[in-house]
Amino acid sequence: MACTLTEEQIKSVKPLGFLHNKGTNCFNGRIITVNGKITAAQTRTIAEAAEKYGNGDVEFTTRLTVEVRGIDFNNIEAFREFIGTAGLITGGTGSLVRPVVSCKGTTCQYGLIDTFALSQKIHEQFYLGYHAVRLPHKFKIAVGGCPNNCVKPDLNDLGIVGQCVPLFDEDLCNGCKKCQIEKICPMKAAEVEGGVLTIDPARCKNCGRCVGPCPFDALEKGQTGYKVTIGGRWGKKVAHGKPLSKIFKSEEEVLHVVEKAILLFREQGLTGERFADMIERIGFEEVERQLLSEEIFERKQGILDAKLHLTGGATC
């Protein structure tokens, strides 16, 4: 059946997370997961909703959301009400903070931080809490548990990577000819020189693999932390995010820098440009200076109240 909907009707439901199936009166309904995690009960509700309101197909997106295909325009509100009984919502479009993505975190053998706990806080504070805050363009956030970067944090507007900074005790080092730390380091950053182990900070990725193997306890501990990259972007114009110079030691610090980045983007970004473009225009050093200071919080309410980015105009 050919599409009988007007452009206004099609556009009216896109902010709700309903993407038009071209040439039809049907849509994909995009359901927001909490960073890729849903309960068994929610899974059953989605399956039932797909059969009741869609064509029975369920698709997964690269942002860890779930889309039900083939929902007729006239069934959209009924679909939203039905999944709402299981605590599910639709959305994930527009010039806003987008759904957060997360790797498995500490359920992976390499995980250094609880990515689900942190990403859920980001979801609640910034995907939900900032949902009415218009930005120059979409703003994507990814949380990775270790430097393996499985969710590609440095290709997001803001990426968070779990870190384990090695705390090497030189006094306990015996300078072994067959050093267990040197052997296990995947980056070859650890090397015995002059009878003592050295770790090259330029090559070390803070993966934590070196913590524990030394029989003399020279590297028995590591400091858990968070690396934050800014200005990543995937798409037609690729940009790799650049890390801030500071390793953050707590979730609270990370949440503060995430909020400062969103506020900075809203205040100083031009409508239609991505965060990477703003950083290039202003300069990384200046952006980092503002993110590592508290000055933007002094302007927070004014930034949130300002009538900015009320029309579209995405440049990529």
C-alpha positions as CSV (number, residue, x, y, z in Angstrom):
1,M,0.0,0.0,0.0
2,A,1.4,3.4,-1.0
3,C,2.1,6.1,1.6
4,T,-0.9,8.4,2.3
5,L,0.8,10.3,5.2
6,T,1.8,14.0,4.9
7,E,5.3,15.2,5.6
8,E,4.0,16.9,8.7
9,Q,2.7,13.6,10.0
10,I,5.9,11.8,9.3
11,K,8.0,14.5,11.0
12,S,5.7,14.7,14.0
13,V,6.5,11.2,15.2
14,K,10.3,11.2,14.5
15,P,11.1,13.0,17.8
16,L,9.2,10.2,19.6
17,G,11.6,7.7,18.0
18,F,9.5,6.5,15.0
19,L,11.4,6.3,11.7
20,H,9.4,6.1,8.5
21,N,9.5,3.0,6.3
22,K,9.6,4.8,2.9
23,G,6.7,4.3,0.6
24,T,4.4,3.0,3.4
25,N,2.3,4.2,6.3
26,C,4.5,2.2,8.7
27,F,7.4,3.1,11.0
28,N,10.2,1.5,13.0
29,G,9.6,2.2,16.7
30,R,12.9,2.8,18.5
31,I,12.9,1.5,22.1
32,I,15.5,2.8,24.4
33,T,17.4,0.2,26.4
34,V,19.5,1.3,29.4
35,N,22.8,1.0,27.6
36,G,22.0,-2.3,26.0
37,K,20.4,-3.9,29.0
38,I,16.7,-5.0,29.3
39,T,15.0,-7.5,31.6
40,A,13.5,-10.8,30.6
41,A,10.0,-9.3,31.3
42,Q,10.8,-6.3,29.0
43,T,12.0,-8.7,26.3
44,R,8.7,-10.6,26.4
45,T,6.8,-7.3,26.2
46,I,8.9,-6.2,23.2
47,A,8.2,-9.5,21.4
48,E,4.5,-9.3,22.1
49,A,4.4,-5.6,20.9
50,A,6.2,-6.6,17.7
51,E,3.5,-9.2,17.0
52,K,0.6,-7.1,18.1
53,Y,1.5,-3.7,16.5
54,G,4.3,-4.4,14.1
55,N,5.2,-7.1,11.5
56,G,6.8,-9.4,14.1
57,D,10.4,-8.3,13.4
58,V,12.7,-6.9,16.0
59,E,16.0,-5.2,15.1
60,F,19.0,-4.0,17.1
61,T,20.8,-0.8,16.3
62,T,24.4,0.2,16.7
63,R,23.5,2.4,19.6
64,L,22.1,-0.6,21.5
65,T,18.5,0.3,21.0
66,V,15.7,-2.0,19.8
67,E,13.5,-1.3,16.9
68,V,10.1,-2.9,16.2
69,R,9.3,-2.8,12.5
70,G,6.1,-2.2,10.6
71,I,4.1,-0.1,13.1
72,D,1.2,1.6,11.4
73,F,1.0,5.4,12.0
74,N,-2.4,5.0,13.7
75,N,-1.0,2.4,16.2
76,I,1.9,4.5,17.4
77,E,0.3,5.7,20.6
78,A,-1.1,2.3,21.4
79,F,2.3,0.8,20.9
80,R,3.9,3.4,23.2
81,E,1.3,2.7,25.9
82,F,1.8,-1.0,25.6
83,I,5.6,-1.0,26.1
84,G,5.2,1.6,28.8
85,T,3.6,-1.0,31.0
86,A,7.1,-2.7,31.2
87,G,8.9,0.6,31.9
88,L,10.0,1.1,28.3
89,I,10.1,4.3,26.3
90,T,10.8,5.2,22.7
91,G,13.1,8.0,21.4
92,G,16.8,8.3,20.5
93,T,16.6,10.9,17.7
94,G,17.2,14.6,17.3
95,S,19.9,17.2,18.4
96,L,20.0,15.9,21.9
97,V,22.1,13.6,24.1
98,R,21.6,10.3,22.4
99,P,21.3,6.8,24.1
100,V,24.4,5.9,25.9
101,V,26.3,2.7,24.8
102,S,28.3,0.5,27.1
103,C,30.5,-2.6,26.9
104,K,30.1,-5.5,29.4
105,G,32.5,-3.9,31.9
106,T,33.4,-6.2,34.8
107,T,31.6,-9.2,33.4
108,C,34.5,-9.3,30.9
109,Q,37.9,-10.6,32.0
110,Y,39.5,-7.3,31.0
111,G,36.9,-5.0,32.5
112,L,38.3,-2.4,34.9
113,I,35.2,-0.5,35.8
114,D,31.5,-1.2,36.3
115,T,30.4,0.2,33.0
116,F,26.7,-0.6,33.5
117,A,26.6,1.3,36.8
118,L,28.3,4.4,35.3
119,S,26.4,4.4,32.1
120,Q,23.1,4.0,33.9
121,K,23.9,7.1,35.9
122,I,24.7,8.9,32.6
123,H,21.5,7.7,31.1
124,E,19.4,9.0,34.0
125,Q,21.2,12.3,34.4
126,F,21.8,13.3,30.8
127,Y,19.8,11.2,28.4
128,L,16.6,11.5,30.5
129,G,17.5,14.5,32.7
130,Y,18.7,16.6,29.7
131,H,16.1,15.4,27.2
132,A,14.5,18.8,26.8
133,V,17.8,20.5,26.3
134,R,18.4,21.2,22.6
135,L,22.0,21.0,21.4
136,P,23.7,22.1,18.2
137,H,23.7,18.5,17.0
138,K,23.4,15.0,18.4
139,F,25.8,14.2,21.3
140,K,26.9,10.6,21.6
141,I,28.5,9.0,24.7
142,A,30.1,5.6,25.1
143,V,31.5,3.9,28.2
144,G,34.3,1.3,27.7
145,G,35.6,-0.9,30.5
146,C,39.2,-1.1,29.4
147,P,41.6,0.1,26.7
148,N,40.4,-2.6,24.3
149,N,37.9,0.0,23.3
150,C,35.2,-2.5,22.2
151,V,32.5,0.2,22.1
152,K,34.8,2.7,20.3
153,P,34.7,5.5,22.8
154,D,37.1,7.7,20.8
155,L,34.6,7.7,17.9
156,N,31.9,9.2,20.1
157,D,31.5,12.9,21.0
158,L,32.5,11.9,24.5
159,G,34.1,8.6,25.4
160,I,34.9,7.1,28.8
161,V,37.5,4.3,29.2
162,G,38.3,2.4,32.3
163,Q,41.9,2.6,33.5
164,C,44.2,0.9,35.9
165,V,47.3,3.0,36.5
166,P,50.1,0.8,37.7
167,L,51.6,1.6,41.1
168,F,55.1,0.3,40.7
169,D,57.3,0.0,43.9
170,E,60.9,0.2,42.7
171,D,62.2,-0.7,46.1
172,L,60.7,-4.2,45.8
173,C,61.9,-4.8,42.3
174,N,64.7,-7.4,41.9
175,G,65.4,-6.7,38.3
176,C,64.7,-10.3,37.3
177,K,66.2,-11.4,33.9
178,K,62.9,-13.0,33.1
179,C,60.6,-10.3,34.5
180,Q,56.9,-11.5,34.6
181,I,55.7,-7.9,34.2
182,E,57.8,-7.4,31.1
183,K,56.6,-10.7,29.7
184,I,52.9,-10.0,30.2
185,C,52.7,-6.4,29.1
186,P,50.8,-6.3,25.8
187,M,52.1,-2.9,24.8
188,K,55.7,-3.7,25.6
189,A,55.8,-0.6,27.8
190,A,57.5,-2.5,30.7
191,E,61.2,-3.3,30.3
192,V,64.0,-4.2,32.7
193,E,66.9,-1.7,32.3
194,G,69.9,-1.4,34.5
195,G,68.7,-4.0,36.9
196,V,65.3,-2.4,37.5
197,L,61.9,-2.4,35.8
198,T,60.8,0.8,34.0
199,I,57.3,1.5,32.5
200,D,57.2,3.9,29.6
201,P,54.1,6.1,30.2
202,A,53.9,7.0,26.5
203,R,53.3,3.4,25.6
204,C,51.4,2.2,28.7
205,K,47.6,2.1,28.1
206,N,46.8,1.5,31.8
207,C,45.2,-1.9,31.0
208,G,46.0,-3.4,34.4
209,R,47.4,-6.6,33.0
210,C,50.7,-6.0,34.8
211,V,49.1,-5.8,38.3
212,G,49.8,-9.0,40.3
213,P,52.2,-11.3,38.4
214,C,55.4,-10.0,40.1
215,P,56.5,-12.7,42.7
216,F,58.2,-9.9,44.8
217,D,55.0,-7.7,44.9
218,A,56.7,-4.8,43.1
219,L,53.5,-4.2,41.2
220,E,50.8,-5.5,43.4
221,K,48.4,-2.5,43.1
222,G,46.9,-0.2,40.5
223,Q,44.8,3.0,40.7
224,T,41.4,2.6,39.1
225,G,40.6,5.6,37.0
226,Y,38.7,6.9,34.0
227,K,40.1,8.4,30.8
228,V,37.9,10.8,28.9
229,T,38.1,11.5,25.2
230,I,36.3,14.3,23.5
231,G,35.5,15.2,19.9
232,G,35.2,11.7,18.3
233,R,32.8,11.2,15.4
234,W,31.9,8.4,13.0
235,G,30.2,8.9,9.7
236,K,30.9,10.8,6.5
237,K,33.6,12.9,8.3
238,V,35.5,10.7,10.7
239,A,37.3,12.3,13.7
240,H,39.1,10.5,16.5
241,G,38.5,11.8,20.0
242,K,41.5,13.2,21.9
243,P,42.0,12.3,25.6
244,L,41.9,15.0,28.3
245,S,45.3,15.2,30.1
246,K,43.8,14.1,33.4
247,I,42.9,10.6,34.6
248,F,39.8,11.0,36.7
249,K,39.7,9.0,39.9
250,S,35.9,8.9,40.7
251,E,32.6,8.5,39.0
252,E,31.5,11.8,40.4
253,E,34.4,13.6,38.6
254,V,33.5,11.9,35.4
255,L,29.8,12.9,35.7
256,H,30.9,16.4,36.3
257,V,33.0,16.5,33.1
258,V,30.2,15.0,31.1
259,E,27.8,17.7,32.2
260,K,30.4,20.4,31.6
261,A,30.9,19.1,28.0
262,I,27.2,19.1,27.3
263,L,26.8,22.6,28.7
264,L,29.9,23.8,26.8
265,F,28.5,22.3,23.5
266,R,25.1,24.0,24.0
267,E,26.6,27.4,24.9
268,Q,29.5,27.6,22.4
269,G,28.5,25.2,19.6
270,L,27.0,26.6,16.4
271,T,23.7,25.1,15.3
272,G,24.4,22.2,13.0
273,E,28.0,21.5,13.9
274,R,29.2,18.4,15.8
275,F,31.2,18.6,19.0
276,A,34.4,17.7,17.0
277,D,33.8,20.8,14.8
278,M,33.4,23.0,17.8
279,I,36.6,21.7,19.3
280,E,38.5,22.3,16.1
281,R,37.1,25.8,15.8
282,I,37.7,26.9,19.4
283,G,40.9,24.8,20.0
284,F,41.4,21.7,22.0
285,E,43.5,23.4,24.7
286,E,40.7,26.0,25.3
287,V,38.0,23.4,25.5
288,E,40.1,21.3,27.9
289,R,40.8,24.3,30.1
290,Q,37.1,24.9,30.4
291,L,36.2,21.3,31.1
292,L,38.9,21.0,33.8
293,S,37.7,24.2,35.5
294,E,34.4,24.8,37.3
295,E,33.6,28.1,35.6
296,I,30.9,26.8,33.3
297,F,28.8,25.7,36.2
298,E,28.5,29.3,37.3
299,R,26.7,29.9,34.0
300,K,24.7,26.6,34.0
301,Q,21.2,28.0,34.5
302,G,21.7,30.7,32.0
303,I,22.9,28.2,29.4
304,L,19.9,25.9,30.0
305,D,17.4,28.8,29.9
306,A,18.9,30.3,26.7
307,K,16.8,30.0,23.5
308,L,19.3,28.2,21.4
309,H,19.3,25.7,18.5
310,L,15.6,25.9,18.0
311,T,15.9,24.9,14.3
312,G,17.8,22.1,12.6
313,G,20.6,22.4,10.1
314,A,23.0,19.5,10.6
315,T,26.1,19.8,8.6
316,C,27.0,16.1,8.6
